[in-house]
Amino acid sequence: MTSARAELEATVAVVDWEHPDAVLPRDEMTAEVRPRYAELLRSLPDNPQVVAAETVVRTFVAYVSGPAGHVAIRWNAGAIEVKRMFVRPQYRGTGVAGLLLSAAEDAAREVGAPRVILQTGHLQPEAVRFYERSGYHRIPLFSPYESLPLSNCFAKQLDGSVPVDHDGGGVVGAAGA
């Protein structure tokens, strides 16, 4: 029998990319996720996951008696990309992820982005499920993730427009598209 965790009282704050409360969950994310991809990363000439601080538009930390999670948005070739979405294990299933993602989407709207994009790895099915439940739809690989052909790339329209399948010309999610 499984039990759902209760929603926690959490707050989300904007912090600097290098703030210790932002670095802590990013380091924990690396420690958790990197082993899943160690062999793949060894085969690549460069790590496409590197985030240049100057591309970061805003960084958020969720707090529940300390840092509970992290997300940032950055510019990526004219689009806003969600990066480093991570909730510390003890806070998963408590609503923290949804709060962080909402903060990122709101910030993207504030800078005029009609949609947000993101990439998550093929060995993170829990992340894929979360993004799909949050209204994201699959899109083709985008730069710099071409060297990771098994990546899952997603987008979400923020302006109310209907996403278009640019490969097939149809509406994403429509019958036959």
Backbone as CSV, one residue per row, in Angstrom:
resi,resn,N_x,N_y,N_z,CA_x,CA_y,CA_z,C_x,C_y,C_z
1,MET,0.846,-1.179,0.000,0.000,0.000,0.000,0.891,1.242,0.000
2,THR,0.595,2.160,-0.866,1.365,3.400,-0.915,0.545,4.517,-0.304
3,SER,1.237,5.487,0.231,0.536,6.638,0.784,1.118,7.904,0.174
4,ALA,0.246,8.842,-0.090,0.689,10.119,-0.647,1.219,10.985,0.489
5,ARG,2.257,11.739,0.204,2.778,12.687,1.180,1.875,13.900,1.228
6,ALA,1.792,14.479,2.384,0.982,15.680,2.552,1.664,16.877,1.903
7,GLU,0.857,17.795,1.417,1.393,19.054,0.899,2.041,19.803,2.059
8,LEU,3.192,20.384,1.817,3.908,21.133,2.839,3.767,22.624,2.599
9,GLU,3.926,23.390,3.665,4.002,24.842,3.535,5.377,25.164,2.970
10,ALA,5.415,25.586,1.754,6.682,25.908,1.106,6.604,27.323,0.559
11,THR,7.752,27.970,0.512,7.856,29.276,-0.127,8.904,29.160,-1.222
12,VAL,8.739,29.960,-2.243,9.699,29.973,-3.345,10.300,31.370,-3.404
13,ALA,11.626,31.424,-3.462,12.334,32.706,-3.495,13.265,32.763,-4.700
14,VAL,13.439,33.963,-5.215,14.433,34.195,-6.259,15.774,34.389,-5.577
15,VAL,16.777,33.663,-6.056,18.134,33.780,-5.516,19.113,33.877,-6.671
16,ASP,20.332,34.243,-6.365,21.385,34.265,-7.368,21.758,32.826,-7.741
17,TRP,22.159,32.615,-8.991,22.571,31.294,-9.475,23.625,30.664,-8.554
18,GLU,24.525,31.465,-8.024,25.608,30.955,-7.178,25.292,30.975,-5.678
19,HIS,24.084,31.320,-5.311,23.698,31.332,-3.899,23.856,29.918,-3.330
20,PRO,24.388,29.781,-2.114,24.588,28.439,-1.534,23.322,27.581,-1.497
21,ASP,22.154,28.211,-1.293,20.911,27.440,-1.265,20.505,26.945,-2.649
22,ALA,21.066,27.525,-3.703,20.835,27.041,-5.072,21.878,25.998,-5.443
23,VAL,23.087,26.200,-4.993,24.171,25.261,-5.305,23.922,23.909,-4.638
24,LEU,23.445,23.903,-3.398,23.219,22.652,-2.660,22.318,21.678,-3.419
25,PRO,21.098,22.066,-3.828,20.276,21.091,-4.558,20.856,20.729,-5.929
26,ARG,21.553,21.661,-6.592,22.172,21.305,-7.880,23.252,20.247,-7.667
27,ASP,24.039,20.406,-6.611,25.060,19.393,-6.318,24.421,18.049,-5.984
28,GLU,23.328,18.077,-5.235,22.624,16.830,-4.918,22.023,16.203,-6.172
29,MET,21.530,17.039,-7.076,20.997,16.525,-8.344,22.100,15.814,-9.125
30,THR,23.253,16.449,-9.198,24.384,15.843,-9.909,24.750,14.498,-9.282
31,ALA,24.817,14.447,-7.969,25.173,13.209,-7.278,24.148,12.110,-7.518
32,GLU,22.874,12.474,-7.624,21.818,11.485,-7.842,21.738,11.023,-9.300
33,VAL,21.843,11.971,-10.218,21.562,11.667,-11.625,22.802,11.254,-12.408
34,ARG,23.935,11.830,-12.120,25.136,11.556,-12.909,25.466,10.063,-13.019
35,PRO,25.354,9.270,-11.948,25.665,7.840,-12.095,24.797,7.125,-13.134
36,ARG,23.570,7.581,-13.323,22.691,6.970,-14.332,23.257,7.150,-15.737
37,TYR,23.988,8.247,-15.937,24.470,8.611,-17.271,25.991,8.572,-17.389
38,ALA,26.680,7.994,-16.423,28.151,8.040,-16.393,28.769,7.484,-17.668
39,GLU,28.306,6.338,-18.115,28.888,5.734,-19.317,28.636,6.610,-20.542
40,LEU,27.438,7.127,-20.667,27.107,7.995,-21.799,27.958,9.259,-21.775
41,LEU,28.088,9.890,-20.620,28.858,11.132,-20.526,30.328,10.916,-20.859
42,ARG,30.859,9.750,-20.512,32.262,9.458,-20.858,32.464,9.391,-22.370
43,SER,31.425,9.073,-23.114,31.551,8.917,-24.565,31.398,10.245,-25.322
44,LEU,31.027,11.307,-24.625,30.787,12.593,-25.287,32.018,13.488,-25.209
45,PRO,32.286,14.251,-26.277,33.421,15.170,-26.224,33.177,16.339,-25.268
46,ASP,31.926,16.789,-25.157,31.552,17.890,-24.271,30.270,17.518,-23.545
47,ASN,30.068,18.109,-22.378,28.851,17.868,-21.620,27.806,18.913,-22.011
48,PRO,26.740,18.515,-22.708,25.728,19.487,-23.132,24.894,20.020,-21.969
49,GLN,25.067,19.464,-20.786,24.288,19.887,-19.630,24.858,21.104,-18.904
50,VAL,26.025,21.556,-19.304,26.652,22.695,-18.638,25.785,23.939,-18.821
51,VAL,25.578,24.668,-17.733,24.793,25.896,-17.773,25.733,27.071,-17.522
52,ALA,25.847,27.946,-18.496,26.650,29.159,-18.334,25.835,30.156,-17.515
53,ALA,26.404,30.623,-16.427,25.682,31.510,-15.508,25.114,32.740,-16.212
54,GLU,25.819,33.242,-17.220,25.347,34.463,-17.890,24.078,34.238,-18.715
55,THR,23.702,32.978,-18.979,22.467,32.694,-19.710,21.260,32.579,-18.786
56,VAL,21.499,32.497,-17.486,20.412,32.285,-16.523,19.635,33.586,-16.325
57,VAL,18.341,33.502,-16.519,17.450,34.645,-16.349,17.041,34.766,-14.886
58,ARG,16.676,33.642,-14.285,16.234,33.655,-12.900,16.437,32.277,-12.293
59,THR,16.758,32.267,-11.008,16.962,31.029,-10.252,16.024,31.058,-9.053
60,PHE,15.370,29.936,-8.815,14.421,29.826,-7.706,14.826,28.699,-6.774
61,VAL,14.611,28.923,-5.489,14.768,27.878,-4.483,13.466,27.807,-3.697
62,ALA,12.977,26.592,-3.517,11.827,26.368,-2.641,12.362,26.072,-1.254
63,TYR,11.704,26.635,-0.249,12.128,26.449,1.135,11.028,25.790,1.959
64,VAL,11.410,24.790,2.706,10.591,24.166,3.737,11.574,23.893,4.865
65,SER,11.680,24.795,5.786,12.698,24.706,6.859,14.085,24.432,6.281
66,GLY,14.411,25.098,5.206,15.690,24.941,4.502,15.415,24.707,3.028
67,PRO,16.466,24.664,2.197,16.263,24.465,0.754,15.627,23.098,0.462
68,ALA,14.515,23.133,-0.260,13.795,21.903,-0.600,13.921,21.546,-2.070
69,GLY,14.195,22.541,-2.924,14.290,22.275,-4.353,14.777,23.494,-5.105
70,HIS,15.001,23.299,-6.397,15.639,24.320,-7.238,15.105,24.216,-8.655
71,VAL,15.015,25.361,-9.311,14.782,25.423,-10.750,15.330,26.755,-11.239
72,ALA,15.761,26.776,-12.482,16.213,28.016,-13.109,15.627,28.076,-14.508
73,ILE,15.580,29.287,-15.042,15.266,29.446,-16.458,16.430,30.183,-17.082
74,ARG,16.707,29.808,-18.329,17.802,30.457,-19.046,17.388,30.702,-20.484
75,TRP,18.136,31.607,-21.110,17.977,31.814,-22.550,18.750,30.725,-23.272
76,ASN,18.117,30.151,-24.266,18.749,29.150,-25.112,18.295,29.440,-26.538
77,ALA,19.155,30.103,-27.297,18.876,30.424,-28.707,17.515,31.097,-28.884
78,GLY,17.239,32.094,-28.076,16.004,32.853,-28.219,14.801,32.256,-27.526
79,ALA,14.949,31.108,-26.903,13.850,30.472,-26.171,14.194,30.441,-24.681
80,ILE,13.173,30.358,-23.860,13.385,30.181,-22.421,13.350,28.684,-22.128
81,GLU,14.421,28.220,-21.485,14.558,26.801,-21.151,14.536,26.631,-19.632
82,VAL,13.773,25.665,-19.170,13.758,25.280,-17.759,14.972,24.390,-17.515
83,LYS,15.759,24.734,-16.494,16.985,23.984,-16.200,17.049,23.623,-14.719
84,ARG,17.720,22.527,-14.477,18.071,22.070,-13.126,16.882,22.005,-12.174
85,MET,15.779,21.467,-12.697,14.603,21.237,-11.866,14.917,20.047,-10.967
86,PHE,14.921,20.284,-9.664,15.267,19.219,-8.723,14.605,19.476,-7.381
87,VAL,13.998,18.422,-6.841,13.445,18.466,-5.496,14.206,17.448,-4.669
88,ARG,14.681,17.884,-3.530,15.434,16.997,-2.643,14.526,15.834,-2.223
89,PRO,15.089,14.633,-2.095,14.268,13.426,-1.871,13.244,13.532,-0.750
90,GLN,13.597,14.131,0.366,12.675,14.192,1.494,11.468,15.093,1.246
91,TYR,11.491,15.871,0.146,10.382,16.778,-0.161,9.591,16.360,-1.401
92,ARG,9.935,15.240,-1.975,9.213,14.778,-3.162,7.810,14.323,-2.789
93,GLY,6.872,14.586,-3.689,5.490,14.209,-3.438,4.757,15.155,-2.506
94,THR,5.321,16.329,-2.269,4.712,17.273,-1.324,4.200,18.543,-1.989
95,GLY,4.294,18.632,-3.308,3.855,19.830,-4.016,4.959,20.827,-4.323
96,VAL,6.161,20.569,-3.824,7.277,21.487,-4.055,7.598,21.589,-5.545
97,ALA,7.608,20.477,-6.254,7.938,20.509,-7.689,6.965,21.393,-8.458
98,GLY,5.690,21.273,-8.169,4.699,22.099,-8.849,4.882,23.581,-8.565
99,LEU,5.219,23.910,-7.323,5.477,25.316,-6.979,6.670,25.864,-7.755
100,LEU,7.731,25.070,-7.826,8.924,25.511,-8.555,8.630,25.687,-10.041
101,LEU,7.942,24.715,-10.635,7.657,24.809,-12.062,6.747,25.996,-12.354
102,SER,5.765,26.252,-11.491,4.898,27.429,-11.672,5.702,28.722,-11.605
103,ALA,6.649,28.792,-10.680,7.490,29.984,-10.568,8.302,30.189,-11.846
104,ALA,8.855,29.102,-12.386,9.636,29.194,-13.618,8.758,29.645,-14.787
105,GLU,7.569,29.085,-14.899,6.659,29.461,-15.983,6.218,30.916,-15.850
106,ASP,5.929,31.353,-14.628,5.541,32.749,-14.416,6.678,33.696,-14.811
107,ALA,7.908,33.339,-14.461,9.060,34.171,-14.824,9.239,34.218,-16.340
108,ALA,8.996,33.108,-17.004,9.099,33.083,-18.465,8.049,34.016,-19.083
109,ARG,6.846,33.991,-18.542,5.802,34.911,-19.021,6.236,36.366,-18.825
110,GLU,6.851,36.647,-17.668,7.283,38.012,-17.366,8.286,38.541,-18.375
111,VAL,9.111,37.664,-18.946,10.082,38.120,-19.948,9.522,38.005,-21.365
112,GLY,8.227,37.675,-21.472,7.561,37.667,-22.763,7.681,36.389,-23.561
113,ALA,8.091,35.307,-22.917,8.217,34.039,-23.651,6.837,33.435,-23.901
114,PRO,6.526,33.068,-25.152,5.232,32.448,-25.434,5.179,30.977,-25.016
115,ARG,6.375,30.375,-24.816,6.440,28.981,-24.380,7.766,28.763,-23.664
116,VAL,7.845,27.648,-22.962,9.099,27.223,-22.350,9.448,25.852,-22.910
117,ILE,10.743,25.579,-22.949,11.228,24.285,-23.405,12.071,23.674,-22.300
118,LEU,12.259,22.366,-22.376,13.127,21.697,-21.422,13.577,20.365,-21.990
119,GLN,14.634,19.841,-21.389,15.175,18.536,-21.733,15.337,17.752,-20.453
120,THR,14.972,16.481,-20.503,15.256,15.580,-19.397,15.747,14.263,-19.982
121,GLY,16.507,13.559,-19.196,17.149,12.344,-19.683,16.213,11.161,-19.824
122,HIS,16.648,10.214,-20.630,15.851,9.019,-20.882,15.815,8.074,-19.685
123,LEU,16.679,8.279,-18.709,16.706,7.432,-17.517,16.031,8.117,-16.323
124,GLN,15.134,9.052,-16.614,14.416,9.763,-15.565,12.904,9.721,-15.840
125,PRO,12.329,8.528,-15.794,10.894,8.403,-16.114,9.998,9.194,-15.166
126,GLU,10.438,9.391,-13.924,9.630,10.169,-12.983,9.535,11.622,-13.440
127,ALA,10.595,12.150,-14.013,10.572,13.522,-14.529,9.666,13.608,-15.759
128,VAL,9.763,12.625,-16.638,8.914,12.608,-17.836,7.441,12.621,-17.423
129,ARG,7.074,11.784,-16.472,5.674,11.740,-16.019,5.244,13.089,-15.431
130,PHE,6.118,13.695,-14.639,5.795,14.979,-14.022,5.534,16.043,-15.089
131,TYR,6.418,16.140,-16.085,6.245,17.165,-17.108,4.995,16.910,-17.945
132,GLU,4.727,15.658,-18.267,3.516,15.356,-19.032,2.262,15.718,-18.225
133,ARG,2.253,15.395,-16.934,1.114,15.760,-16.073,0.976,17.272,-15.944
134,SER,2.076,17.987,-16.124,2.083,19.448,-15.974,1.771,20.174,-17.272
135,GLY,1.345,19.443,-18.301,0.910,20.080,-19.538,1.968,20.240,-20.604
136,TYR,3.095,19.588,-20.452,4.165,19.668,-21.445,3.942,18.612,-22.515
137,HIS,4.341,18.933,-23.747,4.249,17.989,-24.855,5.640,17.794,-25.453
138,ARG,5.832,16.628,-26.017,7.140,16.292,-26.598,7.416,17.122,-27.844
139,ILE,8.677,17.497,-27.983,9.147,18.218,-29.159,10.435,17.552,-29.626
140,PRO,10.880,17.857,-30.842,12.157,17.293,-31.314,13.324,17.806,-30.469
141,LEU,14.434,17.075,-30.527,15.649,17.502,-29.838,16.000,18.924,-30.252
142,PHE,16.519,19.686,-29.321,16.995,21.026,-29.626,18.409,21.173,-29.083
143,SER,19.105,22.182,-29.569,20.490,22.416,-29.181,20.546,22.821,-27.708
144,PRO,21.488,22.331,-26.973,22.698,21.586,-27.330,22.595,20.079,-27.109
145,TYR,21.404,19.515,-27.196,21.194,18.122,-26.799,21.242,17.122,-27.957
146,GLU,21.715,17.557,-29.112,21.783,16.659,-30.267,22.678,15.454,-30.001
147,SER,23.671,15.617,-29.114,24.571,14.496,-28.815,23.941,13.519,-27.831
148,LEU,22.716,13.803,-27.404,21.981,12.922,-26.487,20.687,12.484,-27.168
149,PRO,20.778,11.594,-28.161,19.610,11.273,-28.985,18.456,10.614,-28.232
150,LEU,18.708,10.093,-27.041,17.623,9.481,-26.274,16.946,10.470,-25.326
151,SER,17.361,11.726,-25.383,16.772,12.751,-24.519,15.282,12.895,-24.773
152,ASN,14.598,13.335,-23.743,13.192,13.706,-23.852,13.132,15.226,-23.828
153,CYS,12.676,15.819,-24.918,12.539,17.274,-24.985,11.053,17.610,-24.983
154,PHE,10.717,18.659,-24.242,9.330,19.052,-24.050,9.180,20.556,-24.217
155,ALA,7.947,20.973,-24.447,7.591,22.388,-24.475,6.209,22.549,-23.867
156,LYS,5.953,23.756,-23.397,4.614,24.111,-22.917,4.307,25.511,-23.399
157,GLN,3.152,25.663,-24.024,2.706,26.975,-24.468,2.236,27.765,-23.260
158,LEU,2.699,28.982,-23.140,2.311,29.841,-22.024,1.332,30.910,-22.439
159,ASP,1.161,31.095,-23.742,0.332,32.189,-24.246,-1.057,31.737,-24.685
160,GLY,-1.399,30.478,-24.399,-2.719,29.980,-24.753,-2.844,29.491,-26.181
161,SER,-1.791,29.630,-26.999,-1.871,29.150,-28.374,-1.752,27.630,-28.396
162,VAL,-2.166,27.039,-29.486,-2.128,25.597,-29.645,-0.780,25.201,-30.227
163,PRO,-0.080,24.250,-29.583,1.214,23.829,-30.123,1.046,23.099,-31.449
164,VAL,1.978,23.338,-32.352,1.948,22.718,-33.669,3.090,21.738,-33.784
165,ASP,2.800,20.577,-34.371,3.824,19.571,-34.644,4.534,20.007,-35.922
166,HIS,5.713,20.617,-35.761,6.427,21.153,-36.917,6.978,20.067,-37.827
167,ASP,7.138,18.854,-37.328,7.617,17.764,-38.175,6.513,17.260,-39.080
168,GLY,5.291,17.119,-38.506,4.210,16.555,-39.281,3.187,17.567,-39.735
169,GLY,3.292,18.793,-39.242,2.395,19.848,-39.677,1.069,19.876,-38.975
170,GLY,0.792,18.921,-38.087,-0.486,18.890,-37.411,-0.429,19.514,-36.041
171,VAL,-1.555,19.488,-35.376,-1.642,19.987,-34.008,-1.186,18.884,-33.084
172,VAL,-0.297,19.195,-32.144,0.184,18.200,-31.203,-0.981,17.688,-30.385
173,GLY,-1.104,16.367,-30.305,-2.155,15.754,-29.524,-3.448,15.536,-30.282
174,ALA,-3.554,16.068,-31.495,-4.779,15.873,-32.291,-4.751,14.492,-32.918
175,ALA,-5.899,13.942,-33.159,-5.985,12.620,-33.797,-5.255,12.650,-35.130
176,GLY,-4.406,11.672,-35.319,-3.666,11.563,-36.572,-2.425,12.418,-36.643
177,ALA,-2.184,13.254,-35.638,-0.996,14.111,-35.675,0.204,13.398,-35.122
